[in-house]
Amino acid sequence: MSDYGLYVSPFSKRYASRQMQGLFSDHHKFQLWRQLWVYLAQAEQQLGLAISDEQIAQMQDKIGDIDYGIAESYEAQLRHDVMAHVHTFGDACPLARPIIHLGATSCYVGDNADIIIMKEAMELILSRLVQTAWALFYFAQEYKDVPALGYTHFQAAQPVTIGKRATLWLSDLIDDIRQTEDFLRDLRPLGSKGTTGTQASFLELFDGDYNKVKQLDMLVSQKMGFEKPVAVSGQTYSRKVDSRCLNILSQIAQSAHKFSNDIRLLAHLKEMEEPFESKQIGSSAMAYKRNPMRSERMAALSRFLIANQQNAAMTAAEQWLERTLDDSANRRISIAEGFLAADGLMMLYHNVASGLVVYPKMAHKHLMEELPFMASENILMDAVKLGGDRQDLHERLRIHAQEAANGVKLHGKPNDLLDRIAQDPAFAINMDGLDKTLTPQNYIGCAALQVDDYLQGEAANVLMKYKDAKRTEEKIEV
């Protein structure tokens, strides 16, 4: 049967990068298992167990040389993936065979490898967050003082600037970066805890020397690249770590979904849109269409990630005493596919954020259609300064505004509020005076200043430490 006759996950076929797929590959996992067995042997030797340099050297030499056929044959007999790989590694390293996995339980390799992969995957997500944040940083800077109509409830509201709106997207990502940094800082491996977390097997190996048991736990964790292991555990590390991990991916998805929705709304208004390639087809039937398909895909992947967080939450809540295995199948899916989805999502986010197309004249058109209503209070104040009665003018203004609004809504007419005011002698203001009142920059408040403050302050404080970060791989399917 060809590959087209079998189901292939869209995460590997269409969305996630090869880099992220590689982190969750079987080969990477099993190489980590072997590396962890080397770390264990090295630490045990360092603490006095009879393990030779030759045994360790043989293990190191075979870390990447895995005979998967033999491993699958062992697993078919033993029905145990860790022991299958212990035997496969032992066959490849006959000198080291007697000491491989010495004192350890399956979770020594399984859980520690999972934490290492989680760390590597979260570091990749962090790099994508940073890239996207920089793209929005520069976009906000460029458009910091370009006025646009603000919207609350998707109804016309006070003007903002395009750059100020972008800082809302950016601030969500800055928060996600901080949370990701905190997670990586706090992340610890299981270490060497034994079958129920009591380290009984290691206490036996070291003839009751508890200090050596503690040193072993610390040594193997530091060899993995961590400062220290978890302080206490059952057979596994707490599955709340997984829950926190997927919650961060959900938080990232919430940020991305909000951005993608905004772009879709702005594309409808023709004020802004995502990149659109010269040969791209928006619709098979309607040739004129420029559908925001990248943003729509962002929303779809975000929805998966937001829902997926519940997997880890329920798994953490369901753990029994020192260990239960109903986490295993779920974790194989939820953690790996969560990261693959987040990877695809962030590549899309960066692609859109770094290629946003802005139509300032459309933004200006929509703003000027609504600005007469918003300027009415300023017009009222100016008319009072010219000698008018505030209460009388307020009532006249209310009537003119309602009639102008009815003309727009009921008959599709342009907003003629200014004409009505100019023709009303009670206001004593001509069109030239009204036009000066309608300068958009007069209605954006502190927007441009807020952009400068935010970019130079909070955003810069987070992003400047990544200013020389290497760009990560990015190739999206459009």
N, C-alpha and C positions, 0 to 999 in steps of 0.2 A: 504494500500500500504506500502511495506517495505521501509526502508531508501534508498535502492538501486534503488527504482523507482523514486526518487526525486533528483534534482540537489543539490549538496553540494559544497560550495566554496572550491577550492583547498587550499586556505589559512588556512581554519580551518581543513580540512581533512589531508593535507600533509605537509604544509610549516611552518606556524607560531606556536609558543609555546603556551601552555595553559595559561601561564602567560600573554602574550600579548592579547590573545583572551579574557581572563577574564576582562582586562581593558576596552575593547570595548563591553562587554556584556550588555544586557538590565538591568540585575540585578544590576550591578555596577553603571550604569547611574542613575537608579531610586533610588538607595540608596543615591547617591550624591544629587539628587533633594531633598530628605527628609532632608539630612544633611544641605543643603543650606537653607531650610525653618526654620530649627532650628537656624542656625546662624542669619538669619534675625530677628527671634523672640527675640533671646537673645540680639542682638544689639538694637532693638527697645525698649525692656524693660530697657536696660541700659541707654537709652536716655530719659526715662520717660514715655513711653506709658504704658497703663494699661494692661500688660501681666503678668500673675502669674507664679511663680516657678512651680506650679503643671501642668500648661499647657505645659510648656517647658519640664518638666520631662516626661509627657505622650508622647510627640512627640519623645523625645530621645529614649524612650523605644521601639518605633515601627519603628525605622529607617530600620531595616533589615527584618521586618515582613510584607511582601508585598503580598496581595491577588491579584494575576494577573488575576484571573477569574473576580473579581469585576471590576478591572481596564479596562479590555477588554470590559466588558459590558457597562461601562460608556462611553468609547471611541466610541463604536458603536452608542450610542445615541447622544453624544455631538460633534463627529467628531473633537475632540481637545485633543491631548495627554496630555498636561500639566493639563488642567482642569479635565480630567479623573483621573489623579493621585492626584490632589488636593482633589477631592471628596473621592477617595479611602483612602487617608491619613486621611481625616476628619472623615470617618466612623470608622477608627481604633482608632482615638483620639477624641472622642466626646467633651471632655472638651476643647480641643485646636482648634476645628473646626472653631470657629468664627475669629481666628486671623491667620490662616495658609495663607501664600501668601499675607499678608497684605501690600498693597501699591505696590506690585511687578507686573511686566509683565512677560510673558512667558520666555523671554530671560534672566530674572534674573536666573532662574534655568537652562535653555537650554545652554546659552552661557557660564555661569560660570562653569557648569559641563564639557562642552567641553574643556575649558581651563585647568581645573584640570586634566582631562584624558590625554590631550595633554602633559601636564607636566610629568605625570607619565610614559606615553609611551616614551617620549623623554629621560627620565632618564634611562629607560630600554635599549634603543638603545645606549645611551652613555656608559652604562656598557659593552655592547657587543663590542662597538668600542674599549674600553680600553683593554678588554681581547685579542682581535685580535691584537691590536698594541703591547701588551707585547709579544705575540707569535712571531711576526715578529722581534721585538727587539732582542730576544734571538737567533733567526735564523740568523739574520744579524751578530750578535756578533760571533756566532760559525763559520760562513763561510766568515768572513771578508777578509781573505787573500787567499782564494781558487780561482785561476785564472779561467776565462771562456772567451770564445769568446764573444765580444760585437757585437750588431747588430744595424744598423740603416737601416730603410726601409726593415727590415728582410734580409739584406745583411751583409756579414761579415764586421766587423769594428774593431777598436782597442780593445784590451782585457780590460775586467773589472774584478771584482771578484764577486762571487755569493753573498757575503754579501753586496757589494755595490749596486748590483741590488735590493736586498731586501730593502735597505733604500729608494729606490724610491717608493716602495709600502707603506712603513711605513710613509714616509713624507706626502703622500696623506691622510692617516688616522689621522695623527697628526693635519693636517689642518681641517679635519672633526670634530675632537674632540673639537678644538678651536671654530669652528662655532657653534657646539651644545652647548657648555658652554655659549657662548654669547647669544644664543637664550633663554636658560633657565634663564640666569641672567636678561634678558630684559622682559621676559614674564609677562604680567599682566592680571588680570581678568577684566570682565566688571564692576563688583561691582554692585551698586544699582542705575541705571540711569533712570528707568522709560520708558514709551512707545516710546518717541522720543528722549530720552537722556536729557530732561530738568529737570528731577526729580520732576515734578509738583505734582505727587501724594504724594511724601514724604514731599514736602513743605507744602501740605495741612495737612498731618498727624501731623506735628510738628508746626502747627499754624503759618507758615511763618518764622520759625527760620532757616535761611540758614546755620548757623553754625552746627546745629544738622543734617541737611541734609548731609553736608560734612562729619561730624563725622560718620554717618551711613555708607556712602560709604567706608570710610577708615576701620571702624570696621569689616564689613562683609568680606572685602578683606583680612584683617589680620587674621581673623578666618579661612579663606581658606588656609592660609599658605603663603600669598604674602605680600610684603612690602607695596604695594599700588595698587589701581586700575588704569585703563586707565584714562588719564586726561579728555578727552572728547569722546563722542560717539553719534551715533544716537541710534536707538533701539538696535543695536548689536555692538559688538566690530568690528573694521575694519577687513574685510576679507583679508586684506594684511597680517595679522598675519598667516592665513592659508597658504597663498602663500609662505611666508618666511619659514614656517614649511616644506611644501612639497619640497621647493627648497633645503633645507638641506638634506632631504631624497634623492633627486635626486643627490646632490653632493656626498653623501655616495655611491650611486649606481654607479656613474661614477668611483669612486676609485675602487670599487669592480669589476666592469666590466673590467677595465684595468688589474687588477691583474689576473682575470680569463682568459683573453685572453693570457697573458704572460705564464701562466701555461699550457694552451693548446698548445701553440707553443713549449714550452720546452719539453712537453710530446712527441710531434712529433719527436723532436730531441733526445729523450731518455736521456736527461740530468737531468730532474726533473719531478716528477709527484705527483699528489694528492694521499691521502691514498687509498688503494685498499684492500678490505677485502678478507679473504681467500676463502670464498664461493661465492664472488661476480661474476656475469656473465657480461662480457663486451658486448657480442653480442649473439643473439639467434642462429646465423648461424656460426659465426667465433669464435671458442672457444678460440683462442689465444688472442683475443682483450682485451685491457685494456683502454676502452674509458674514457675520463676525464669527467664523467657525473656530478660530483659535480660542477666543473668549468663551464660546459655548463649550468647547472641550475642557477648558479650565474649570468651568462650573460643574461639568459631569464628573471629572476626576476628584474635585473638591468634595462633592457629595459622597463619593465612595469613602474618602478618607475620614470625613466627619462621622459617618455611620460606623466605620471600621474601629473607631476608638472603643466602642462598646464591647468588642471582642475581648480586648485586653482587660477592661474593667471587670467583666463578668468572670474571666479566667482567674484574675487575682482574688476575687471574692470567693471563688469555688474551691480554693486549695484546702486540702484536708491535712491537719496535723503537720507531720514532717514532709509529706509528699503525696501527691496523687497524679496519675498519668493522664488525666483528662485534659491537661493543658497541651500535650505534645502536638497532636494533629492540628489543633487550632493555631498554635504558635507558628507552625511551619508555614501556614497560609497568611495569617493576619500581619505578622511582623514583616516578612519578606515582601508581600504584595503591598503592604502599607508604604514601605520605602520605595518600591518601584513606582507606585502611583505618585508619591511626593516628588520623586525625581522627574518623572514626565511632566508633572504639574509645574515645577519650578523652571524647567527648560522652556515650557510654553510662556510662563510669566515673563521670563527675561526676554524672550523673543518679541513679545508684544510690547513690553515696557521700553525696550531699546529701539523700537521702530514705530512708535506712535506717530500717526499723521494728524495734524491739527489744521482746522479750517477757521482761522480767526475771523474772517468776514461773516461766516455763518453765525459764529458766537456773537459777534457784534449785532447782527441782524436780529437775533432772538432777544438780545438784551434791550435793544432800542424799541422793540415792540412792547415791552413791558415797563420800561423805565418811566414813561410818563405817569403811570400809577404810583410808582415808588417815589417819584419826585414831588408828588402832590403836597407833602408837608412842607418841603422847601419853597414850593411855589406859594403856598399859603402864607408863610412867614414873609416872603418878599413883598407880597401884595399888602400885608398889614403895614410893613415899613413905608409903603407908598401912601398910607392913609386909610386903608380899608378897615372894615369892621370884621374882626376875627370870626365872630359867631355867624354873621351873615355869609362871609366868604366860605366858611367850612360847609355850610348847608349847600351853597351853590356848587362847591367842589364835589360834594357827595353825589349830587344829582348828575353833574356832568360825567363823573367817573362811571356811574351805573349805566348811563345812556351809551357811553363809549364802549363799555364792556358788553352790553347787549348787542351793539352793532357788530362787534367782533364775533361773539358766540352765535348769535341768531342769524346773521346775514353774511358772515365771512368778510366783513369790511375791515380796512386797516384801522388801527387805533387812532381815533381823531380827537382824543382828549385835549391835546395841545391847541388844536384849532378851535375847539369849543371855548377854552379858557381865553385865548387871544381875542375871540369875538365878543367876549362878555366884558362890557365896560366897567363892571364892578371891580375887576382885577387890575385894570390900568397897566397891563403888561402886553407888549407886542411879541411877535414870533422871535425876533432877534434876542430879546431878553430871555424868552423861554428856552431857546436853543443853548444859551450859555448855562442855564440851569441844568440842562441834560448832558453835561459832560460826564461820561461814565466814570472817570477817575475820581470824581467827587463822591462816589457812592460805594467804593470798595473798602472803606474803612482802613484798618491797619493791615490788610491782607499782604501787601508786598513786604512790609516791614516784618510781619510775622514769618514769612518765608525765609527772609535773611536770618532772622534770629534762630529759627529752627535748624536751618542748614548749617549755620556756623557754630551753633551750640550743641544741642542734644544729638542731632544726626551725625555731626562731625566727630563728637566724642566716641561714638560707637564705631563709625566706619573708618576713621583714619588709621587705626591699627591694621586695617586690611588693604591699605592703599597700594601695596606692592604685591598683593596676592596674585598667584598665577591663575589665569582664566581656565575654568574647567571645560571639559568636552561638552559640546552642544550640537545636536543634530536632530531636528524634529521632523516628523512625518506630517506633511501638510495635505 
